Amino acid sequence: MKQQNVHYFPGHMRKALNAIAGFVKLVDLVVIVADARAPLATQNPYLYDVIGEKKRLLVLSKSDIADPEETKKWIAYFAKEGTPTIAGDLKKGKILTLIDKTAEPLFTAKREKEARLGMKQQPLRMMVIGVPNVGKSTFINSFRGDKKAKVANKAGYTRSEQWIRVSEKYLLLDTPGILPMNYEDKRKAMTLAILGTMKEEVLPQEEIAYGLLEFLRKYYDPALNSRFGIASLEGKENDDVLLEIAKKRGLLESGVPSLSKASYLLVKEFKDGLLGPYSLEKADA
């Protein structure tokens, strides 16, 4: 049976796309934030069309809860494609050193131009873009060391553009997360749903849990052992696994184990990195 495309494109995203196109010419660098656990699915290819030839940097967030070997492969993959890429835990300061190093050539060119024109030195203008809930606001807050950019672990939290002065060196433009208008490949939509990048109501919660279980079954079979005492998924039906989780955690509805509550818990614990450092996309594929 042919699967229907998944469509999710709220009105504020359409408005934001138009705004980003206008801002591109005002910035020196575009920072694209993507989730290290799914570096392809968590990028919007249309945004590359919008930013054109502008200098760019890809930041793979949440690498602390991604498969480290896969993250290394992805960095090499994107470097080969011509996109400078760094990865790190955005809540820690090391990422700032990597940004400074990457931006150094841009600073040199900018200062030389300002000197030629007799201009006062200006901060480097960076626009931060990405799909919802990949860590854009966390990235900005790691620069500032405060909570100026609001953070929420759910899709669609930032609704409008905002300029944020980080220091004398940097001026950042935060933008709303923008997803592609639809996904012909439902696997990508499933990946986004598992990571919480797409709102939960777009796909049924149990369907998302099934998708996650199939992935774990294929690549990380012992993933549920430490959290739920399920040593292997081999030979187990998805519903049987969810029922076992419900029983172990006491997730009941009307006195019986709840598939829906177990589905929600499983996906949430994966999203929060509690199951282990696992990546949903494989660079070799």
C-alpha distance (Angstrom), angle and dihedral (degrees) to the residues before:
residue distance angle dihedral
M1 . . .
K2 3.78 . .
Q3 3.79 112.6 .
Q4 3.78 118.5 -130.5
N5 3.79 118.5 -118.2
V6 3.79 115.6 -100.4
H7 3.81 110.1 -121.3
Y8 3.81 123.1 -168.0
F9 3.79 119.5 152.2
P10 3.84 116.2 139.3
G11 3.79 118.6 -159.2
H12 3.80 95.0 -108.4
M13 3.82 89.3 60.3
R14 3.79 92.3 56.4
K15 3.79 90.1 50.3
A16 3.81 91.1 47.9
L17 3.82 92.3 52.9
N18 3.79 90.2 58.1
A19 3.80 91.4 47.0
I20 3.82 93.3 50.1
A21 3.80 90.9 52.8
G22 3.80 88.4 56.9
F23 3.79 95.2 46.8
V24 3.82 96.8 50.3
K25 3.80 93.7 83.3
L26 3.83 90.7 53.2
V27 3.82 97.2 58.0
D28 3.81 134.8 74.1
L29 3.80 97.4 -150.9
V30 3.79 137.3 19.6
V31 3.80 114.7 -145.9
I32 3.80 112.2 -157.6
V33 3.80 112.6 -160.7
A34 3.81 117.6 -158.3
D35 3.80 133.9 167.6
A36 3.83 111.2 -100.2
R37 3.81 89.5 -142.2
A38 3.81 90.9 64.5
P39 3.82 109.6 12.6
L40 3.81 95.4 171.5
A41 3.79 101.9 41.3
T42 3.80 91.5 47.0
Q43 3.79 92.8 58.5
N44 3.78 124.4 82.2
P45 3.83 107.3 -138.1
Y46 3.80 90.9 -157.2
L47 3.81 89.9 65.1
Y48 3.80 88.8 63.1
D49 3.79 88.6 58.3
V50 3.81 89.8 50.8
I51 3.82 96.3 50.2
G52 3.80 92.9 44.6
E53 3.82 113.6 176.2
K54 3.80 95.6 -11.6
K55 3.81 114.4 132.4
R56 3.79 109.6 -93.0
L57 3.78 141.4 -171.4
L58 3.81 124.8 -163.2
V59 3.80 114.9 -145.0
L60 3.81 116.2 -165.9
S61 3.78 105.6 -152.4
K62 3.81 128.6 -161.2
S63 3.79 92.1 29.6
D64 3.80 87.7 147.5
I65 3.83 88.4 72.1
A66 3.82 96.1 37.5
D67 3.79 127.9 88.9
P68 3.84 101.4 -86.0
E69 3.81 94.1 -147.9
E70 3.79 91.3 52.2
T71 3.82 91.2 48.4
K72 3.81 90.4 54.8
K73 3.80 89.9 51.4
W74 3.81 91.9 49.3
I75 3.81 92.7 50.9
A76 3.81 89.1 52.8
Y77 3.82 91.0 45.8
F78 3.81 94.7 53.3
A79 3.81 92.3 42.5
K80 3.79 88.3 55.8
E81 3.81 88.1 51.1
G82 3.82 89.4 54.6
T83 3.81 99.6 -105.4
P84 3.84 116.2 123.5
T85 3.80 106.1 -130.2
I86 3.79 135.5 -170.5
A87 3.80 131.0 177.0
G88 3.77 134.0 -159.6
D89 3.75 150.6 121.4
L90 3.80 101.8 -69.3
K91 3.80 91.2 -152.4
K92 3.80 91.0 66.4
G93 3.78 127.5 74.1
K94 3.81 98.2 -124.8
I95 3.79 90.3 84.2
L96 3.82 89.6 65.1
T97 3.80 91.7 60.2
L98 3.80 90.0 52.3
I99 3.82 91.3 50.1
D100 3.80 92.1 49.4
K101 3.79 90.9 51.3
T102 3.80 92.7 48.3
A103 3.81 93.6 46.3
E104 3.81 95.5 47.1
P105 3.85 95.9 94.6
L106 3.80 89.7 50.0
F107 3.79 90.7 52.0
T108 3.81 90.8 51.0
A109 3.80 92.8 52.1
K110 3.80 91.9 44.8
R111 3.82 94.1 50.5
E112 3.80 92.0 47.7
K113 3.80 90.9 52.8
E114 3.82 92.2 47.0
A115 3.81 90.4 50.6
R116 3.81 91.9 50.8
L117 3.79 91.2 51.0
G118 3.80 94.9 41.9
M119 3.81 90.8 -119.2
K120 3.77 129.3 154.9
Q121 3.80 112.2 -106.7
Q122 3.79 112.1 -91.8
P123 3.81 130.1 -160.9
L124 3.79 118.7 -100.5
R125 3.80 107.7 -98.1
M126 3.79 113.6 -137.3
M127 3.79 126.5 -178.6
V128 3.81 115.4 -152.6
I129 3.80 115.3 -150.5
G130 3.79 137.5 169.0
V131 3.77 145.3 119.6
P132 3.85 118.1 -67.7
N133 3.80 122.1 -67.9
V134 3.81 99.1 8.9
G135 3.81 94.5 119.8
K136 3.81 107.1 -89.0
S137 3.80 93.9 140.0
T138 3.81 91.4 43.4
F139 3.80 88.4 52.5
I140 3.81 90.6 53.5
N141 3.80 93.2 45.3
S142 3.81 90.3 52.0
F143 3.80 86.8 61.1
R144 3.77 94.6 46.8
G145 3.78 98.4 37.9
D146 3.82 89.6 -136.9
K147 3.80 140.9 72.8
K148 3.80 100.5 -94.8
A149 3.81 92.1 129.7
K150 3.80 109.2 57.8
V151 3.80 116.4 -120.5
A152 3.80 129.5 -156.9
N153 3.80 129.7 167.3
K154 3.79 92.7 -130.2
A155 3.77 136.9 80.8
G156 3.78 123.5 -89.3
Y157 3.82 100.5 19.0
T158 3.81 100.6 135.7
R159 3.81 106.3 64.4
S160 3.82 104.7 174.0
E161 3.80 141.5 26.6
Q162 3.80 118.8 -91.0
W163 3.80 132.1 -177.5
I164 3.80 113.2 -137.1
R165 3.81 123.2 -169.4
V166 3.77 105.2 -142.6
S167 3.80 98.7 177.5
E168 3.77 140.2 -44.8
K169 3.82 86.2 -68.1
Y170 3.80 103.4 48.5
L171 3.78 139.4 43.5
L172 3.80 112.9 -177.6
L173 3.78 130.5 -161.2
D174 3.80 112.2 -152.6
T175 3.80 115.5 -157.0
P176 3.81 134.5 -170.6
G177 3.79 117.9 -94.5
I178 3.80 110.9 -97.9
L179 3.79 125.0 -161.7
P180 3.81 125.5 -164.1
M181 3.79 112.5 -90.1
N182 3.80 92.1 -110.0
Y183 3.80 141.9 -9.1
E184 3.78 118.0 -127.7
D185 3.81 87.7 -176.6
K186 3.78 105.2 64.1
R187 3.81 90.4 -163.5
K188 3.81 89.6 70.8
A189 3.78 91.0 49.6
M190 3.79 88.8 49.9
T191 3.80 90.9 51.1
L192 3.80 91.0 52.2
A193 3.79 91.2 47.9
I194 3.81 92.1 51.4
L195 3.81 90.7 51.6
G196 3.82 92.9 47.2
T197 3.79 92.3 -115.4
M198 3.77 92.2 122.5
K199 3.80 119.9 50.9
E200 3.78 113.3 -93.2
E201 3.80 95.0 -121.4
V202 3.83 93.1 61.9
L203 3.83 91.7 76.4
P204 3.83 126.4 23.4
Q205 3.81 112.0 -97.0
E206 3.80 94.3 -126.7
E207 3.80 90.7 51.1
I208 3.80 89.5 53.5
A209 3.82 90.3 50.1
Y210 3.82 90.6 50.0
G211 3.79 89.8 52.3
L212 3.80 91.5 50.5
L213 3.81 92.4 47.9
E214 3.80 92.0 51.2
F215 3.79 90.0 52.0
L216 3.82 93.4 47.5
R217 3.78 90.0 46.5
K218 3.81 90.1 56.1
Y219 3.80 102.1 41.2
Y220 3.82 111.6 12.5
D221 3.79 107.0 28.4
P222 3.86 97.6 167.5
A223 3.83 92.3 48.4
L224 3.81 95.0 113.2
N225 3.78 96.8 46.9
S226 3.79 101.6 91.0
R227 3.83 96.0 39.7
F228 3.78 101.1 38.3
G229 3.80 107.1 11.4
I230 3.81 92.6 -114.3
A231 3.79 103.3 140.0
S232 3.80 96.9 -170.7
L233 3.80 139.2 6.0
E234 3.79 93.0 -153.0
G235 3.80 112.5 125.5
K236 3.83 93.8 3.3
E237 3.80 123.0 120.7
N238 3.81 116.1 -128.6
D239 3.80 93.3 -115.7
D240 3.80 91.1 50.6
V241 3.82 90.3 53.9
L242 3.81 91.8 48.8
L243 3.79 92.0 47.8
E244 3.80 89.7 51.7
I245 3.80 90.2 51.8
A246 3.81 90.4 48.3
K247 3.80 91.5 51.7
K248 3.81 94.5 47.2
R249 3.82 92.8 49.1
G250 3.81 97.0 37.8
L251 3.80 93.5 -118.0
L252 3.79 102.5 165.7
E253 3.78 139.0 167.3
S254 3.80 117.2 -167.2
G255 3.78 87.6 -12.6
V256 3.82 97.3 -54.6
P257 3.83 130.6 99.2
S258 3.80 110.3 -84.7
L259 3.80 120.9 -134.0
S260 3.80 91.8 -168.0
K261 3.81 94.4 52.5
A262 3.80 91.4 45.8
S263 3.81 90.0 49.2
Y264 3.79 91.5 52.2
L265 3.81 92.6 47.3
L266 3.80 94.5 47.7
V267 3.80 93.9 50.6
K268 3.80 93.1 43.6
E269 3.80 93.4 51.0
F270 3.80 90.8 49.6
K271 3.80 91.6 47.2
D272 3.80 90.7 50.8
G273 3.81 92.1 49.3
L274 3.81 94.5 -114.2
L275 3.80 95.2 128.2
G276 3.78 93.4 56.4
P277 3.82 143.2 -84.9
Y278 3.80 99.6 -49.8
S279 3.82 131.3 155.0
L280 3.79 123.1 -147.8
E281 3.82 94.8 -155.9
K282 3.78 126.0 55.4
A283 3.80 118.7 -147.1
D284 3.81 92.6 -150.5
A285 3.81 90.0 60.0
